[in-house]
Amino acid sequence: MDDEDMSCTSGDDYGGYGDEDYYNEADVDAADDVAVTPTHSEEADYECLNVNQVERVFTDGVNSLVSRVPVNEKFARILLEANQWDVEKIVKHFRQDRTEFMRRSHIDARPEQKRKLSATATSIAKGYCSVCAMDGYSELPHLSCGHCFCEHCWKSHIESRLSEGVAARIECMESNCEVYAPAEFVLKIIKSSNALKLKYERFLLRDMVNSHPHLKFCVGNDCQVIIRSTEIKPKRVTCLSCHTSVKCGADYHAPTSCDTIRQWMTKCADDSETANYISAHTKDCPQCHSCIEKAGGCNHIQCTRCRHHFCWMCFGDWKSHGSEYYECSRYKENPSVAAEANHVKARRALEKYLHYFERFENHSKSLKMEEELRDKIRKKIDDKVNEHNGTWIDWQYLHKSVSLLTKCRYTLQYTYPFAYYLGAGPRKNLFEYQQAQLEKEVEELAWAVERADGTARGALEAHMHRAEHKRQTLLHDFFF
């Protein structure tokens, strides 16, 4: 495949309900006979590029910057990588304070570093490398900061940084010097090692792509495609090579934003809720502060570590508690009650999280089961066609119904992280109302699809229309 064959622009060419991914369908194809016309597209405007085409994107950026500010190409790349490839931003800061901006962008050294360099000029003149403590070198390579080291030490340093996954930001070896090595410098140092050169070029491409706001690697297995898109909204992008959905590296997640879904997935994956559980269901011994979980109904607690006896409710010493139950049941402002209030808050926070998480997970499980339903319906269609009971086209409405069901349930699943982080107020009230409406229609559609044999085509398509309409309404108000 040559360069131009890889370049492609999204559009309606991939409409319909593909078997490979139920969320790769075009928005308008909820059903051929169902009049659902969305006002916006969930599909982003994007291109699929290969490595050579991406290099041209980088070259265009470098040429644009070089034409506007007096820097050479090797420093232009470092400036662009350090400033998210924003040429206008670079021009602005360059004109305001060139010296400081070049230092912040890791091209020039700080003044104190230059003073240190002048103080060691005698050693450098003798060809002395301060890393290996050897002298007599005829040539000592150096960056723009002027700190000189032997080629062997530079190569070892570069190899070490590559082993750590660093390529675009390989810094000078001088202590506290933050000047980055241009690609031309690194390639010259490692020119004798093809393996190291290939590794550097691969890592450098990765760093350049990751620093560019409009480029993303396709997350498909062994896919070399790079997606280019200027979309701000987290709209759906489907790699036209491997058909993987791409945006922020996670699955498509409308109406939830990329930042919100990252918070949600982190919250679900890490131990934050374990800490919440401990706060909600345990208390600390008032004497040795050990964490204690109540295992029985009795409020008389004995700490297994320090053997202290206390009341679970008020933390009072149990020895004097027998005659003071009225003190335990009476409300009063004191540190013990304040501590209990913190437990109540933690319990409520845990209950809120579990409310949204359980529903998020429930829809995820339903999606997996409905994939099995899709297979059953596909087999049923094949059986009907083989029995000469209609054509494949006649029964496609069944396949489209389960495709639309999974599409609507997928959107519904990702409404729960959105709702979890949405602040209370009229906007949340409206969202929860529309979420409930979508949930109602999704479940009614699921019921009809699972009983497709006993559901008339017209009734099934009516369910499809209502579910897609509710989905589009919610996305229109809270996503587009």
N, C-alpha and C positions, 0 to 999 in steps of 0.2 A: 504493500500500500504506500503510495507516495504522499508527499506532504499535503497536497490539496485535497486528496480523498478523505482525509481525516476531518477536515474543517466542515462543520455543519451548523445550521441554525435551527433552533427549536421552533415548533409550530404545531399545526394540526396533523402532520404526517403520521403521528403516533397516537391518533385517537383510537377509541374502541377499548375493549376489555381484554387486554393481553393476559395470557395464562401465567407469565413469568412473575408478574408483580401486580397485585390488584390495585396498587395506587399509582400506576403508570398511565391511567386512562386520561383522556382529554375531558375537560369539565362538561362539555356540552353533550357528551355521549352517555348520559345517564340511562337513556333508552331511546331507541329510534322513534318510538311512537309516543314518547312522553315529552310534553312541551315544557322543558325546563331550560330557560335561557339565562345563564349567569351574567351579571353585569361586569364582572372582572374575571380574569384568568388566574388560576392557581399556578400556571406554568410560567416560569421566568423566561426572559429573553437571554439566551446564552449561546456560546459556541463551544464545540469540542475541538481541542487543539492537541497536536503532538509536540514533541520536544523542540523540533526545529522551528515550529511556528511560535512557540513560547519564547524562544531565543530572539526571534524577530520583535516580539512585543517588548522584551527588555532592551533591545538595541534601539528601538524607536524612542523609548523613554530616555535612554542615555543621550541620544542625538538631540532630543528636544531640550534637555537640560544644558548640554554643552553649547547649544546655540544661544542660550540666554544668560549664562554666567561663565566667567573665565576659569573653568576647571577642565582637566583632561578626562578622558573616558574612564580610566581606572578609578579615579576619585569620584567621578559622577556615579558610578555603580554603588560605591559605599554610601554616598549621600542619599541616594534613592532608597537603598535597602534600610537605612537607618531612619528614614522619614516616610515610610509607607508609600513610596513612589509618587509622592505628591509634589509635582514640579512647582506649582504656584507657591506652596508653603516654603519650599527650599529657596526660591528666588526672593521671597519676602524676607526671610531670616538672613539670607546671605547679604542682602543690601543693608539690613539694619546693623548687623555687627558680624562682619565676615570672620574675624579672628575667633571670637567666642563660639560662633556657630560651627566652624570647622573643628574646634576642639570638642564640642558636644557631640559631633557626628563621628568622632574617633578617627579623624584624618590628621590632626595636628596635636602635638604634645602640649601639656601645661607648661607655663613659664618656669616653674621650679624644676621640671624635668630637663628643660633646655640648659638651665644653669648647671645642673648636675652633669650634663653632657660635656659642657665646656671645661668643667673641672677635671674630667678624665681624658681630655684630649691627648695627653702625653702617652697614656697607656694604649689608646687606640692607634696612635701613630706607630707604635711598635708592633702592631698586628696582634694585640692581646684580646682574647675572648674571655670575658669574666664568668662565663658559665662553665666551661671546661678547664679554665685557668691555664690555658696554653697560649704561647705567643709565637711570633714569627710568621703569622699568616700574611700572605701577599694581598689577600682580598677578604674583607669582612662585610658581608651583605647587611643592609640596614633598611629600615622603613623611613617614612618622612620625618620621624622624630629624631633620626640620626643615631640611635643606639645600635652599635655594631656587634655582631656575634658571628662566629664561624659557620660555614655552610652545614657542617655536620650537626651542630647544635640546633640550627634552624630546622633541619630536616627531622630531627628527633622530636622537637617541639611540635611541629606540624603533625607528625604521626600520632603523637600523644593526644592532641586536640581532636583529631579525626576519630580516634578510638572512643572519645567521649561524645561523638556525634556533632562536633562543632566544625563548621567550614567557613561560613561567611564572616564569622567574628573571631578569627584567629588573631590574638593580640600580640603586641611586642613582649619579649621575654624580660625586659627591664621591670624591676619592681615598681608597681603602681603606675606604669605607663599603659594607657588605654588606647593606643593607636592600633588600628586594624590593618592586617596585611592584605593588599589588593590581590586579586586572582592572578594577575600577571607575575607578581613576586612569588607567590606560592608555587605556581606551575614551573617557574624557572628553577626553584630549589629542588623540586621532586621530579624533575624531568627524566631522571635515570630509572625511575621505578614506575612501570606502566600500571601495576596493580594499585599503587598509591594514587597515581594520577586519576585513574578511573573512579576510585572511591571518592576522591576530593570533588571531582566534577559532578558526581551523582549527589553528594551531600550539598554542594553549592547550589545546584538546581533546586533541591528541596527547600533550602533556606530562602532562596530568592522567591520561589512560588509562595511560601508561607508568609513572606513579608509583604506580598502584593495583595491589596484589598480586593481585587477583582478576579483572583485566580485561586482555584482549589484543585487538589488532586482528586481524581475519582477514587472512591473507597472500595471499588470492586476488586475482587481477588485477581492479582497479576495484571491489572488494567493499567496501561501507561498513559491514558488520556488525562489531560488537564482541562478543567472547565473554566471558561472565562465568562463572567457575568457582572453587570453593574447594578443588579437589583439590590435594593436596600431591605425590602421585606424578605422574610425567609420562605420564598416561594419554591415550588417543586422544580428540581432540575434532574433530568434523567439522562445518564450517559448513553449516548447513541451507539456505543461500542459494546458495552456489557449490560446495558439496561439497568444499572444500579442508580437508585435515587440519591442525589448528592445535594448538600447545601453547606451545613456547618460540620459535616462529618457524622452527624447522627441521622436517624431515619427522619423522613419528612414529618413535621410536627405542627402544622397549622391547627389551631390559631395561636399556639404558644410560640413566643419568640425564642431565638437561639440562646440568648443569655438565660432566660427563664428555664428552658429545658435542660441546660447545663447544670443549673442550680438543683433542679429537681432530680436529675439522674445521679448527681453527686450525693444528694441527701438520701436517695434510696440505696446507694451503694456503700456509703461509708458507715461509720459507727455512731453517727450523730443521734440516731433514734435509740440506740442502745443506751446512751447516756440519758436520754429523755425517759426511757423505761425505768432506769435506776432511780432517777429523780422522782418519778411518779409513784413507784411501788416500793421504795425503800426509804429508810431514815437512818441517820447517824446516831450511834450511841452517844448520849450526852457526856459520858466520862472519857472514853478512849477514841471516840469519833469513828469507830468501825462501821462499815456499811451493813445494815441489817434488813433482811426481808422477812416480813411477818408471815409465818407458815400456818398459824391457827387462828381461832376466833378470840382467844383470850388477849386482853390488852396488857397483861402482866408479862413483861419481856425481861429475859435474862440474857445479857450479852455473853456470847460464848468465848470471847477473848478476855475481857476483864472481869467477867462474872457480875457486873453491875446490874441491879434490878431497877427497872423504871417503868413508867406508864407510857404506852404507845401513843396515847392521845396528847398528853400535856408534857411529856418528858420529865415529870416529877419523880423524885426518889420514891420507890414503892414502899419503903419502910414507913414513911409518914403519910402514904397516900390513902391508907385504909380509912382514916378519919377525915379525909379532905376531898371526897368525891364531888362535893358542891363546887370546889375550886376548879376541878377539871372540866365540869360541864358549863361553867359560867364564862361568858365572853369577857375578855379584858385585853387591853393593849399591853403586850409584853413580848420579849424576844422569842419565846417559845411559840406563841401563836403566829408571830411573823414568819418563823421558820415553816410552820405548817402551811401558811399561805403560799409560800414558794412551792411547796409540794403540790398544792392544788393547781397552781399555774402550770407547772410542768405536766401534770396529768391532763389538763385541758389542751395543752399544746400537742401532747401525744395523741389524744383523741381526735383532734382536728387532722393531724397528719394521717392517721389510720383511716379516717373517713374517706379522704381523697385517694390514698394509696390503694385501699381495698377495691374501690371502684375502677381505678386505673388498671389494676391487675386483673380484675374480673373481665373487663372488655378485652384485655390482651389475651386471656384464655379463651374467650368467646371467639375471637378472630382465628385462633388456631383450630378450634372445633369447626368453624365455618369453612375453613380450608378443606376439611374432610367432606363437608356438605357439598362444596364445589365439585370435588371428585365424584361424589355420588350422582350429582345432577349431570355431569358430563357423561358418565356411564349410562345414565337413564336415557339421555338424548341419543347416544349411540345405539342403544337397544331399540328405541322407537324407530329410528331410521332403518336399522337392519330388518325390523319387522314390517317395513313399508308403511308405517303409521305416520305419514308426513315426511317432509324433508328436513335436512339439518337446519335450514333457514327458518322453517316453521317453528322450531323449538328453541331458537336462540334467545327468546325472551326469558326462558328459565335461567340460562347461563348469565344473562345480563342482570337478572334480579339478584342473584347471589353476589355478583360483582359489585353491584350498587350497594348491597347490604354491607359488604366488607368495607367499601369505601366510606360509607356513612358512619359505621362503627369505629373505623380508624380515626376519623375526625373527632367523634365523641370521646374516644379514649384520651385524646390529647387536650380536651377541654378541662380535664381535672387538674393537671399541673397549672394551667392558666388560672383556674378559679382559686387554687390554693394560695397563689401569690397576689391575687387581685384584692386590693383594699376594699373595705366595706364602704357602701354608698349606693347611690342610684344606679351607677354603671354596673356594679356587681349584681344588684337586684335584677336589672335587665338581662345580664348575661345568664344568671341562674334560671330565669324564666325561659329564655331561648334554649338553654341547655336541657331543661326538663322537657320542653316541647320536642327537641330532637331525640331525646332518649325515648320518649313515648312512641314516636314514629318509627324509630329503629327497632324497638322491640315488637311492634305490630308487624313490621315488614319481616322480621325474623320468623315470627309465628307463621306468617303466610308462606314464606319461602320453604320452611320446613314441611309444610303441608301443601306443597305445590300441586299435587295430584288432585286435591279436593278444592283448590282455589281457582276460580275462573280467571282467564287471562286478563280480562278487563279490571277485575278487582285487584289482582296482583300489581298491574301497572299503575293503578290508582295509589296503592301503597308506595310504590317506587317514586311516583311524582311528589307525594307529600313529604317523604323522607328527604329527597334531594332538595326540595324547596326549603325545608327547615335548615338543612345543612348550609345551603347557599346564603340564607338570611343571616345565620350566625356569623359566617365568615365575612359577609359584607359589612356587618356592624362592628366586628372586633378584629378583623385581620387585614382586609384590603385597605 
